[in-house]
């Protein structure tokens, strides 16, 4: 029987669960401290917790459900992990080094059903959602990797932008966020966490109402319905007009800025005309929006798309700036390894299949 990851419990849930088994709240605080401050990897390392409580935890939970399957390290310090889950599925997690700290990109689903036509992570359809514990454990495994290096480094930032659509796994994603920002745990600042969505409008409203003070990013990638529908089939269900209404609601409800993600595809959405249209779309929200221009990572399976040339990228950027839009060109990480999200996973699955055929 596969046990649930103890990392899937918020401090409130852990306190309630232990309380139902006769333990006082301080015991939950002790366990929490061992998990996130001492960062133990087995229950037996919780040395000042009574044996009967350790036995209860061991019978019902596990600390490790992810196993490192492949690890790639880039020349810029980026580390890409391919983790194997208890059921044999594979997921990706990426550690990136920035001037402002260490950021981890986490995955929320095994595969993805959004089906963006340029995206490597959508090459394999969704198998299942990850539990909140499996999402948290990605962060913990990266932190254990850093701890083992002995340099005293800590994960300081999180982007929920890996494989899958976070808002399609909403409840588990929300629990993950609560666990990450808990001040008695890893205590990652809420403003250091960004959740990215392809635009599931009803969940954007719900996310605004939950009002966890993390950052929100919307993957837009086109300024009009005709173009966006061609490259993102989700636009059929949630067209640009509905997205703009949801953005307005989010801004009014939270008073926080939203980041607009825009991947530049050569001769598809990278013309000055699209930049002008994009600027007009956000002209009345330019104080509360920020456009992130992303160089495209080519994928063999999506050969119809290529990276925009530097001249086009700069012209697009300059057009936005001249129209008063806050924007930047995203710095790339891990360009000498399988940089596109989902690329390492799809290649490994193909490799495993090829080996099984020849063996």
N, C-alpha and C positions, 0 to 999 in steps of 0.2 A: 504494500500500500504506500503510495506517495503521500508524504506529509506536506502540509502547507508551510510556506516560508514564514518564519516569525517576523521577518522584515515587512510583511504585508499588514501588520497591525499598527495603527496609530497609537500614541501613548494612551489615549482615552479608551481605545478598544482593548489594549493590553491590560490596563487597570481593571476594566470591567470583567475581562475573561478570568484573570487571576482572582478577582473578588468573588466570582461565582464558584471558585474552588477553595474559598476560605482564606485567601491571602489579602493582607492590607495593602493600601495604595503604595506605601513605601517600597514594597517588594517589586512592584512594576517599575518604579523609578530606578531601583538597583539593576534590574535586567536591562532596562533602556540604556543606562550608563555603560554597562558592559558591551552592549551591541555597538553603540555609536561613539563612545569616547575611548573605551579600552579596545574596542574593535576585535573582540575575541572571535574565533572561528569554530569553537565547540562550546557546548553548554558546560562541559566539565571545567572549563577555565573560569567559570563564575564562582570563585573560590569561597566567598563569604555568603553564599546563598545556600540554604539548607538542602540536604540531599533529597528530601521528599519533593521539594519544588523543582529541583534539577531533573528528577525522574519524571515528573509530570510534564515539564517542558519537552524533554527528550521524546516522550511517548506521543506527543501531539504535534510537534513542530520540528523543522529542520532549519539550520542556519545556511546551508549551502545547497542550492538547487541548480546553480550554473557552474559549468566546468569550461575552462579555457580550451578551445579546440584549435584555433589558429591565432597568432599574434603577428601583426606587421608593424614595423617601426619605420617612419619616414625620416629623411635627413633634417627636417625642420623640428623634430621632436614629437610629431603627431604619432600616436599609437592607436592602431585599429585592432579591436578584439573581436573575434568570432567566438561566441559562447554557445555551448550545447546545453539545452534544457533537459530536464528529467525524461521528457517524452521523445528525445532525440532531435527535436527541432533546433534550428540554428538561428541566432540573432546577432546583430552587430551593435557595438558600442565604440565610441571614438573619444579619445583623450586629445585635447588640443592645447597648445601652449600659446598664450597671449601675453602682451606686456602687462595687462591688468590682472593676470592670474591663470589658473588652470581650469579649463572648461571641459565638460563631458557632454557628449550628445548621446541621448538614450533612445532606445526603441520601445514602442508600446504595443506592437502587434507582431505576430508571426506572419509575414507577408502583408499585402495591402490591396484593398479593393477599390481604391479611389481611381486608379488606372490613368494617371497623367501620362500622356504619350511620350514624354521625354525622360521619364524617371526610371532609374534602375531598380529601385526598391519595389516598384509595382510589377516587375517582370514575373514575380511569383505571387499568385493570389493569396488572400488572407486565409490562414489555416485556423487561427484562434487569436483571441485577445491574450495579452500577458496579464498575470495577476499583479496586484500592486507590489507584492513581495518580489516578483521577478524583475520589476522595474527598479525598485530600490536596490536590489542586489547587484545590478549593473554598476551603480555608483559605488557600492561597498567593495566590489571586486577591483574596481579601478583604484579606490583608496588603499586597499590592501597591496596592490601593485606599487603604489607610491611609498607606502610604509616600508615595504621590503627593500626599497632602494636606500632607505636610511637618510634621506636628505631633509626630512621634516616637512615635505610638501603636502598640501591639502587641496582637495577639490574645492574651488571657490565659486564656480559658475556652472549652471546647467542649462542646456538647450534640449527641449523635448521635440526633436526634429529628426529622429532616426526612422527606421522602418515602421510604416503604419500611420494611421490618422489618429492622433491623440483624442480628438473629440468623438471618435467612434468607439473609444474605450474610456468613457467619461468618468465613471465612478472610481475605477482603479487609478486613473490618472490623478483625480482629485486627492485620493488618499495618499498617493505618492508625494504630491506637493506638500501636504500637511506634515508628512514625516520629514521631508527635507528641510523645512523651515523651522521645525521645532527647536526652540532655543536650548533645550537640554540634550539635544542630539547632535547632528552634524552642524546645525545652526547656520545653514546657508542662507544668506540674505535674500528675501523675497524679490528684491529688485535685481538680483543676480541670476534669476531664473526666467527663461523665456519659453512659452508654449507656442508651437506653430500649428496652424490649421489650414487645410485647403479650402475651408469655407462652408462648414456645416452650420447653416444659419441658426437653426433652433438652438444648437448647443452654444453658439456665440452669445445668444441672449442669456442662456442659463449660466454660462461662465461669468458673465457680467454680474448676474444676480448673486452667485456664490461669493464673488468679490474677494477672492484670495489675491493679495496685492503683488502678483507676479506679472511679468510682461507678456503681452500677446502679439504674435506675428501672424499675418495673413498671407498665404501664398496666392498672389493674384496673377502675375505673369502675363496679363493682357489687359488693355484698358477698355475693351468693348466685348459684347456678347459673342459676336461672330467669330472673332479671333480666339477668345478664351474657350469657347465650346470646341473649337478644332483641336486645341492642345490639352484641354482639361474637361473630361466628360461630365464631371460634377457640376459644371456650369449649367447643364440642362435642368438640373433640379434647383440650383441656387444661383440664378443669374446675377449679373453685376448690380442691378438695381436693388435686389434683396440684400446683397452684401453691403452696399453702401448704407442701407437702413440699419443693418446690424452694427456696422461700425459707428454710426451716429449714436445708437443706443448705448454701446459700450463706452464711448467717450463721455456721454452725458451721465451715465450711471457711476462710472469709476473715476472720472476726471484724470485718466491716465492716457498716455500716448500709445498709439498702436504702430507697429512696424509693418510696412508693406514689402513683401518679398517679391522680387521681379527677376527671374532668370532670363538672361539675354541669349536668344537663339538667332543665329546668323540668318538674315534675310527673311525672318519670320515675324519677330516682334521687336526688332532693334532699330527701326527707322526713326528719324526725327519726328515723323508724323505721329507715331505711337507715343513718343515722349511728350509731344504737345497735348495729345488727348489725355494722357496720364496726368499731366500737370493740371489740366482743367478739371479732372475728376476729383482732385484733392485740394483745389484752390481754396475752398471755404473751410478746410480742415487742416491747413498746412501747419498750424501751431501744435496740433495734436497727432500728426502723422509723420512718419519717417520712412523714406523709401530706400530699401537695401537692394542695390543692383548686384546680381550674382553672375559671375562668369560661368558658363555651362561646362560641366564635365562630360565629354563625349562618352557614349556607351555603345559598344559594338552592336547590340541588339536594336538600337535606335539610331541607325546610321543616317536617317533622313535629317537629323539635326547636327549642327556643327556650332562650335564656339564663335561668337561674334568677334570680328577683328578689332584691334585696339582703337582704330579710328572711329568705328561705329560706337563703341562703348563710351569713348570720351565725348562724342557728339551728343549721345543720349543724355549723359550726365550733365553736360553743359546746358542743354536745353531745359532740363529740370531746374537747375540752379538759376538760370536766367528768369524762370517763371516763379522764383521764390520758394521752391520746394526743397525741404531738407532731405538730403540724400547722400549716399556714399557708395563706393564700389567695394564689395566685400573682399577682404584679404583671404587668399586661398591657403589651405592647409593640406598636407599629405598628398601633394601632387605626384610624387614618385611612387605611390602605392595605389591601391584600388580606391580612388578618392570618392567616386560617386556613391551615394547612400544605397546600400543593398548590393553593390557590385561584388564585394568579397563573398557575401553569402551565396549569390547565384552562381558564382564561379566554383565555389567549394561544393555545392550540391551537384553541379554538372560533373565535377571531378570525381565525386563519390559514386555517381551513377556509372560513369565510364569505367571505374575500377571494378565495380560489381559485375559489369558485363564481361570484362576481360578475365576476371578471376574464375 
